[in-house]
Every structure is written in structure tokens, then in C-alpha cells.
Amino acid sequence: MEREDARSLEPVLSDLPILDPQPLCDLLAIGAAPALIQELIGLFQEDVLTRLDLLRTALAAGDAERTAAEAHQVKGAASNLGLVRFADLAARIEMHAQQGRLEGVPPLAEALPAAYEEALRALITAFPGP
């Protein structure tokens, strides 16, 4: 089997954990107010939805550079909050786009909304607001 074929068999959503709460728990442990965690979650919601729209637009236009840039931003935002699975999905999109292999991105991009919802639910469950 060729490398390309093996990659196409990769599961869209990995079996990585949805959330590693440690980054946010570390913030709380050093004295961050719980309200800061809620603010970070709110900022994540606002920013990532916009980034996902920009990523879809770039992908539809066949713009590999812009697709990679938006995936990179999503990956960073997710990683900062410990959203392991969502960050992994964005990282795979970024890798494909950086290599100019946009044909591998659509199945991954189609999984983004469900992965985002899954990540957000995990965040809200682990760090409920007031």
C-alpha cells in the first residue's frame, strides 16, 4: 500500500482524549480566577467559529496557504485550552495544506463542526460557569 493510501485510511477523528484539563487546571492552581477560565472559553467560542468559516472559505478557493494559516490558528487555540482531539484534527489539516495536498483536507474539514461541538461540551462540563 502506498503512503497516500495509508493516510486516506486514517480515522477522521483520532482516538486521542477530547480534553486534557491540565492547562486550565494549572492556571487555576497558580491563582487565576475561575472567571478567567470562563472568559477564555468565551474567547475560544468567538474566535474559533470565525476561523472555521475562514478555513472553509480558503479551502473552497483552493488557497493552501490560507487554509494552513487558519488551521494553525485553530490548532493553537485548541491546544492552549487542552482540546487534544480538536487540535489534532486542525494539525492534520494544517499539514495537508502546507504540503499543498488540499485533496486530503475535505473529509477532515467536514469533521470540524462536530469536533468543535465535542470540544466545547467537554470544556463546559469540566469547567462549568457560575
GITADA-V368451 format. One record per residue. N is the residue number from 1. RES is the residue in one letter. PSI is psi in whole degrees, 0 to 359 (none if undefined). OMEGA is omega in whole degrees, -180 to 180 (none if undefined). NEAR is the number of other C-alpha atoms within 8 Angstrom. Layout:
n=<N:N>
res=<RES:RES>
psi=<PSI:PSI>
omega=<OMEGA:OMEGA>
near=<NEAR:NEAR>
This chain:
n=<1:2:3:4:5:6:7:8:9:10:11:12:13:14:15:16:17:18:19:20:21:22:23:24:25:26:27:28:29:30:31:32:33:34:35:36:37:38:39:40:41:42:43:44:45:46:47:48:49:50:51:52:53:54:55:56:57:58:59:60:61:62:63:64:65:66:67:68:69:70:71:72:73:74:75:76:77:78:79:80:81:82:83:84:85:86:87:88:89:90:91:92:93:94:95:96:97:98:99:100:101:102:103:104:105:106:107:108:109:110:111:112:113:114:115:116:117:118:119:120:121:122:123:124:125:126:127:128:129:130>
res=<M:E:R:E:D:A:R:S:L:E:P:V:L:S:D:L:P:I:L:D:P:Q:P:L:C:D:L:L:A:I:G:A:A:P:A:L:I:Q:E:L:I:G:L:F:Q:E:D:V:L:T:R:L:D:L:L:R:T:A:L:A:A:G:D:A:E:R:T:A:A:E:A:H:Q:V:K:G:A:A:S:N:L:G:L:V:R:F:A:D:L:A:A:R:I:E:M:H:A:Q:Q:G:R:L:E:G:V:P:P:L:A:E:A:L:P:A:A:Y:E:E:A:L:R:A:L:I:T:A:F:P:G:P>
psi=<136:159:316:317:320:319:325:341:354:135:144:310:126:172:16:159:150:314:133:105:354:315:319:325:323:319:315:321:331:10:5:141:145:331:329:319:316:322:318:319:317:317:320:313:313:311:314:323:318:315:322:321:316:322:314:319:315:319:316:328:356:24:93:320:314:321:314:318:316:320:322:317:317:315:315:314:317:317:318:332:3:20:79:308:318:319:321:318:314:322:321:323:314:314:312:313:319:328:2:24:64:340:338:354:321:315:326:315:325:334:348:313:316:321:322:312:318:315:315:317:318:318:311:326:317:329:70:147:180:none>
omega=<179:179:-178:179:-180:-180:-179:178:178:177:-179:176:-177:177:175:177:178:-174:165:-175:-173:-179:180:176:177:177:179:-178:180:172:177:179:176:178:177:178:179:178:178:178:178:178:177:-180:-178:-174:-173:178:176:-180:179:176:179:178:179:179:179:180:179:180:-179:-177:-176:-178:-180:178:179:-178:-180:177:178:179:179:179:-179:180:-180:-180:-179:-179:179:-179:-169:-175:180:178:179:179:178:179:178:176:179:-179:179:-177:179:179:180:-178:-177:180:178:-173:-174:179:178:-180:178:180:-176:-179:179:179:177:-180:179:-180:-179:178:-180:178:-177:177:-178:-177:-179:179:-179:none>
near=<4:5:6:6:8:9:7:7:6:6:5:8:8:8:5:6:7:11:11:9:9:7:10:10:8:8:9:10:7:6:6:9:7:7:7:8:11:11:8:8:9:8:8:10:9:8:8:10:8:8:12:11:8:10:12:10:8:12:12:7:6:7:9:13:8:9:16:14:9:13:14:11:9:13:14:9:11:13:10:8:9:12:13:13:15:14:14:10:14:13:11:9:14:14:9:13:14:10:6:7:10:11:5:9:11:9:8:12:9:7:10:12:7:7:11:9:8:9:13:9:8:10:11:9:7:7:8:8:6:2>
